[in-house]
Amino acid sequence: MLAASSIGLSRFLETETPTVSLALNPLNVDALISEITDDLNDASNAPDFDALLAKAESALRFDLADARLYSLIGEIKYRQGAKDQAYEFFDQARKLSKTEIHALQRSIGHSIETGDLSKAVGEIDMLLRRWPDRFPEIAEGLPTILSNPDGYQAVLAAIKADAPWRTNLFATLRRTPEGLDFATRLLLDLKESDAPPKSNELSAVIGGYILQKEYESAYRLFLFSLTDEQRKLGGYIFNSTFEPVYSGKHFDWQLRDQSGLEVTFATSQDAVEGEGGATVRFLNTPVKNTALQQYIQLPPGSYKISLAASARNLKLPKELFWSIRCVGSASEIARFNIPEGTYNRQALSLDFLVGPAGCPMQLLKLETAAIAESWRFRYVGTLVMHKLSIERLSS
C-alpha cells in the first residue's frame, strides 16, 4: 500500500510534473491525463500514439466513469486517422459528462463539418456556458454557421434566449466586413423580439462599421437604434441640449473618464437655477485631452456652430474649445474657443466649411490645448453649456 505522504505529494505534483507524480503514485489518473495531454501537445517531439493509447486504456480499466479518459482515447484515435472510432469515444465521454471540454470541442467541429449546424450551435452554447473563456476558439466557425439558414436561425434563437456569449458574438463579428453584415442582420431580427439589441451590442457594431470606414452604414445603424423619444433629439448634433439620456454610442455623446473635471447632464427642470445642459466643473488641476465627444455626419457645405453657455469664475490657462475634425485624416475643419470669466447665457457662434471630398464623417470634441499635465496650468471654475447646435447655411 502506498504511503499517505507519497499519495499527497503525487497529488501536489500532478499538474506541473505529472511524470514525477506518477512515479510516486502510478494510480494517479489526474497525473496520467496531464502526462498524456502534455505528450500530445508537445510540438517538439512526435508522440508515440500506440504507447499513449496503451496507457490511457490501462487507466480506463481502473476508472470506467472518467469522461476525460474516453476523450483522450478519442483524441489519440482521431490523430491516428481512425475518426469513426474517435467520435464513438467522444460520444461516450459526453454521455458521462456533457461538458467534457475536449470531447465537446471535437463534437462541435464534427457537427460543422457534417452540416448539422443546429446541433453545433447547441453544443457551442453548452461549451460557452461552462467555459466562457473558450469563445475565441469557436469564433472561426461562426461565418460558416451564420451563412447557413439553419445555423443562422439557431444562433438567433440562442441569443434571443440571452445566451451568456451574446455580447462576445457581436464583439467578434464587428471585426470583418462579412461579420458586420451578419451582426447587423441579427440586430434587425432582435429589434422586435423579447430580447432587443443592447446598447453595448449596437455600439460594438456601429464602431465596427467606423473601423471599416463604412460611415453611412454606421450612421444608419445608429438611427435604427433610436427609440421614438430619442428621435426627438435628432439633428446635426444629437441631443444638442444635453438631456441626461446619453447611451455612449458613437453618434451620441460620449463622456471620457478625465481627471481634473466633472461632467454632468441635466434638464432645465432638474438643474440648479434652471441651468439645464452639460455642466463642466474644473477641479483646480491640470486638464489634458478630451472631456466630451460625438461623431457627426455633415455633407459638404457651409455651416454655423452655435453655443449658448454660462460660466462662473472660469479660468482656462491653455484654452478650452470645441473642435471638428475629419475622421480618418484627423484634419481640423473648425475650432470654436470658449471664453474665460463669468457670464450668463452668452451666445457664441462660428461659421465653417465642410469641403466637397475627403471628409465623409466628423468628430466633434470638447478639449483643451494642454500638451502636458503641468501644475502651472490649472483649470478652475464652472462652465454650463445649455445648447450646442449646428445649422446648415444657404449657399
Sequence and secondary structure as in RCSB ss.txt:
>XXXX:A:sequence
MLAASSIGLSRFLETETPTVSLALNPLNVDALISEITDDLNDASNAPDFDALLAKAESALRFDLADARLYSLIGE
IKYRQGAKDQAYEFFDQARKLSKTEIHALQRSIGHSIETGDLSKAVGEIDMLLRRWPDRFPEIAEGLPTILSNPD
GYQAVLAAIKADAPWRTNLFATLRRTPEGLDFATRLLLDLKESDAPPKSNELSAVIGGYILQKEYESAYRLFLFS
LTDEQRKLGGYIFNSTFEPVYSGKHFDWQLRDQSGLEVTFATSQDAVEGEGGATVRFLNTPVKNTALQQYIQLPP
GSYKISLAASARNLKLPKELFWSIRCVGSASEIARFNIPEGTYNRQALSLDFLVGPAGCPMQLLKLETAAIAESW
RFRYVGTLVMHKLSIERLSS
>XXXX:A:secstr
   HHHHHHHHHHTTT HHHHHHH TT HHHHHHHHHHHHH TTS   HHHHHHHHHHHHTT TT HHHHHHHHH
HHHHHT HHHHHHHHHHHHHH TT HHHHHHHHHHHHHTT HHHHHHHHHHHHHH GGGHHHHGGGHHHHHHSHH
HHHHHHHHHHTT TTHHHHHHHHTTSHHHHHHHHHHHHHHHTSSS   HHHHHHHHHHHHHTT HHHHHHHHHHH
  HHHHTT SSSTTTT  S     TTS EE   TTEEEEEE TTTSGGG  EEEEEEEEE   SEEEEEEE   S
EEEEEEEEEEEEEEE TT EEEEEEETTT  EEEEEE   EEEEEEEEEEEEEE SSS SSEEEEEEE  SS  T
TS EEEEEEEEEEEEEE   
